[in-house]
Amino acid sequence: MHARRNVRTALTSGLLLLSTALCCAKAAPEKQVAGAKIPVIQSSAEFTAILDSSGGKLLMFDLYADWCKPCKVLSPILEKIHAEMKSSVAMYKINIDNNSDIAALFGASGIPYVVLVKDKKAVQAFMGVQPEAVYRRALMQHGAVSLQERKDQPDGALVNGVRVIPLSTSTTVNNLYVYRGEDVRLVFDKVDFQYSVHIPALKASGSAAAGERLEVEFKAKEAGVYSMMCNGKCPVGDGQQFAKIVVLEYEVDDSKAVFKGISPKDAGKMIATDKPLILDVRTPSEHYAERIAGSTLIPLQQLADRIDELEAYKDKSILVYCRSGNRSIPASQILISNGFKKVYNMQYGIGGWTREKLPVERSQQ
């Protein structure tokens, strides 16, 4: 009974509450999933012992099943994180078919289900397969690396020029990181209640009925920190701040790559002297209405799929522009992530160009 009381008190606060007492079977030695390095918990007693001996170390539990295809997709992602961060987070796998009592403890309604636990309290959980950056961000937020080691990276992934971030109202988010200039789409899992999400300063909001998925979109125009509210059964409470949107300035990690914002005047000089590829990432209608002479049109939404068309410019200068200098930032990210080494973002876009009375081309009406 002593072990049961320990586990019951271990998770009475935090993200998840104990719903089922664990049995006190004899702990089995740790085993490995075939080809894996993350230890597999074999019993409730072993799970209890891990909690009791964890001290203040961060724990990550991956609830899976052998028949679960998404679990197989997630496994190499977590293995990679485990190999790089095992000194600051202890990671374990739990087969729910062999440990249904532990699955009930966490209230897992689907798998894969990843839970972070610290000081015997569940602090965050994710259902389904999330991008690798989401798990890394959560681990860093809960102290898996020091602040000196932390380097802010955006959440989610760029999909057709839009940063898509999967979320759940059942997990505490803390901060979400995006880059200035990005179009952002927050995608919330379906839930069994009506709820809404609001980001007042970004003029973004959305609501969903029970059983519906919710998507909230906004443009990250200015760097800063913006509050996001949730109305419904959110972990922080109905009507409370659900998270903060942190809009960062884009910086390049690759020391061999150049990314620089330049003024329209400097862009004009660069065109005259360096003869860069001039890349317009606006829509076709914008391009044909007014453009910089000699520019190549590839709309932002098409850039990732058409990146091979620019192969000859990987080591040459590329000047990227849009209407106001926002869309050109995620376009620059796409270029740099695909190995382009000299990318220049024209600040203020073609609007700034025309304000400087620099020449443009217009299609015949």
N, C-alpha and C positions, 0 to 999 in steps of 0.2 A: 504493500500500500504506500510505502514511503516514496517509491519511484513515481507512482501515479500522482501523488500530491506535488512533487517537484515539477512534473510536466504541466499539471493544471495551473500552477502559479506562474510558470514560465511564460505563458502566452496570454495572460489575462488582460494585458494592455498592448497597444500596438495595432497593426493593421488587421490581424485575424484573432478571433477568440476561440478558445478550446471548446469543442462540442462533444468530443468523445474521449473518455479516459483510455490510456494505453495499457495494454497488458504487460506483464513483467516477465516475459520469457527470457531465457538465458541468452546473453548476447552471442551472436555468431561472429566469426572473424570476417573482416572486410574482404569482399571479392571484387573483381573487376568485370565490367562489361567487356565482351570480347573485343580486343584491339583498343580499349579505352584506358585512360589513366585516372579518371575520376573514380574514387572509391564508391562502391555500392553498399548501401545500408541493408542489412539482412533481417533486422528485427526491431521491435519497439524498444526493447531494452538497450540495444545498441544506439538507437536514436536518442534515448533519454541520457545515456552516458555521454554522448557527444555534446548535448546541450549543457549538461552539468559541468563538463570540463572545458567549455569554450572560453570562459572568462569574458573579456570584452572583444574577442575576435569576431569579425564578420563571418557569417556562415551563409552558404548558398545551397539550397536543396532543389534538385531537378526531379520532379515527379513525372514518370514516364511509364510506358508499357511496351513490350516487345512487338505488339501488333500495330502500334501507333506510327504511321508514316511521317507525320509532322515531327514526332519525337526524333526520328532518324535524321531529319533535316537539321534540327536544332543541335544534335549531339556534337558534330564537329565544330560548331560555333563556340559552344561552351568549352570543348576540349582546348581550343586555341586560347581562349581567355584564361583557362586554368593553367596552361603552361606558362603564361606570361605573368600571372598575378597570384600564384599559389602561395607566395610568401606572405600576402596580406589578406587573403580570403580563403577559407576552407570550403571546398565544394564537394558535394555528395550527390549521388543518384539514388532514387527510391522507386522501385518497381511497385506500382499501385496494386497489381494483381497479387503480389506476395505480402503487401503491407496496406491493406484497405483501411486499417485503423488509423494509420498515419495520414493517409489521404483524407479521411474524414476529419481528422484533427485540423487540417488546414482548410477544410471547406472547399476543396478543389472540385469544381463542377465540370472540368474538362482538362485535357492534357494536350501538349506539354504544359506543365504548370511549374513556374520557377518562383521560389520564395527566398527572400533575404531575411535573415534573423540576426539580431545583435543584442547582447545582454539578455538573452532568453526572451526576446520580444520580436515578433514578426514586424518588419518595418516597410516592406514593399513586396509586391507579387505581380507576376505577369502570366497571363494565360495565352496560349498560342505561341507561334514563332514570331519573335520580334527581330528587327535588324540588330546586328552585333553592337552597333553604337549605343543602342538603348540599354543593353545590359552593362556595357562599360560605364556609361553615364551613371547608372544607378549605383554601381559598385563604388565609383569615385565619390558620389554624393554621400555615401554612408561610410567613407573613410578607408576604402580599400587601398588608396594611394595617398601620399601626403600632398598638401597644397603645392609644395615645391615641384612635385612630379606631375601635377595635373596640368593639362593643356586643353583649354576649352575647345570642343568640337561640336558641330551641330548635331541635333537629334534627327532620327528618321533617315530618309534617303531621297535624293533627287530623282523624280520620275517625270520624264518629258518636260523638264525645266521647272517642275513644281516640287517643293520639299514636302513630302508626305510623312506624317508622324502618326503611327498607330497608338491609341490610348485606350484606357478603360476607366470608367468611373469608380471601379472597385479598388483602385490602387492610388496611393499618394504619389503625386508627380514631382513635387518641389519645383525645380526650374526646368524649363524647356529652352533649348538654345537653337537659334536660327541666325542666318546671316542677313545683314541689311541688303535690301533690294530683292529679296526672294519673295515669290508667291508661296504661301504656306497653306497646307491643307491638314487639319487635325481630323483624324478618323477614329471615332469612338465605337467600341463594340456594342452590339445589340444588348439591351437590358430589359428586364421585365417591369419597368416602371417609366412613367413620363418624366422627362428631365430637360434641362436647357443649360447652355454654356454661353457666357458673355465675356467679351474682352472690350470694355468700354472705350479705352483710349485708342484702340485700333479700329473702332467702329465695326466690330465683328460679333455676331451672335448666331445661335441656331438652337432649334428645339426638336425633340423627337418623341413620338408616342411609344408606348410599351411595345417591345419587339422590333423596334426600328433601329437602324444604325444612324449615327449622327455625324455629319461632316460640317466643319466650320472652316472657312477660308478667309485669309487676310493677306495684305501686302505689308511686308516689313520695311516700311519706308525710311524710318529713322532709328539709329542705334539708341538703346535704352532698355528699361525694364518696365513691363506692363502686366498688370494684374488680370488674372482670369478667374471668373466666378462660376460656381456650379450650383444650380437650383435643382434639388432632387436628393436621392440617397447617395450622396458622395461621402467618401471617408472622412473628409474634413468637416462635414456638417452642411445641412441645407442652407444655401445662401451665403456660404463662406468662400474665402479665396481658395480656389482649387490648385492654382499653380501660378508661377510668374513666367512670362515670356521674356527671355533675355535676347535682345537683338544685338549681335556682334558685328564688328567690321571684319570683312574677309581678309585673312592673312594666309600666305603660302607656307606650307610645311617643307616643301622640297627646296633645299638650299641651292639647287642648280637651276631653279626656275625663277623667272622675273615676272612679278605681277605689280603693276603700278597704275595708279589713277592719275590721269593727266588732264589739264584744262583744254577746252576747245582750241584756244590759241596755240598751245603747245602741240596739240594733235595736228593742226594745220601745218606747223613747221615740220613735224615728223613725216607727214605725208609728202611734203616737198623734198625732204632730204633722204629719208630712210626707205621710202617706197614700200610701206608695209601692206599686208593684206588688210583691206578695210572690210570688216565683217558687220553687217547690219542684222540684228537679231529681232527686229520688229516683225509685224505682220506684213503680208504682201501688199495690202491696201495702203498701209503707212509708207512702205518703201516706194511704191509707184507714185504716190502723191508728192513725196519730197525726200531727197536722199543726197548723200555726199557722192560726188562724181567718182566712178570707178569702184563703188562698194559692191560686195557680194552679199546677196540675201540668203540667209538660212535662219528661219524663225526659231526662236528659243526652244519651242516645243519639239522641233525636228532635229535640233543640233546633235544630240546624243546618237541618234540613228544615222545621221549623215556625216559623222565625224571623219570617216575614211576619205571623204571628198577633199579634206584639208591636209591630208597626209604630207604633201610636199612642203607644208609650212611649219612642220614640227620644230624646226630650229631657226625659223625666221620670225620677224616681228609681226604680230597681229594686233590691229587696232579694232576694238569692239565698241559698238555704240548701239543705243536704243533711243527711246523718246526722251527720257529724263535722267538716265544713268543708273536705273535700278535693274532692269532686266539684263543689262550687260554684266552684272556681277555674277549671277548664277551661270551665265554663259561662259564667263571666264573660269569659273570653277570646273565646268565640264571640260574645257580645253586643257587646263592644267592637270586635271585628274587623268587625262588621256595622253599625257606626256609632252604637251606643248610647252616650250621653254621661255618664250618672250611674249607675254600677253599684257596689253595696255587697255585699260578701261577709260573711255572718254567720259569724264564727269559732266553731269547735267545734260548729256545726250545731245540729240540734234536740236533740241530747244535752246541749249546753251550755245551751240554752233551758230544758229541763225541770229541769236541776240548779239553775237560778236560780228554780225554782218559778213560772215564767211559764205562762200558761194555754195549753192545747192543745185541739183538737177530736178526737173519736174517732168513727168510724162505728159505727152500731148493729150488733150481732152478730145 
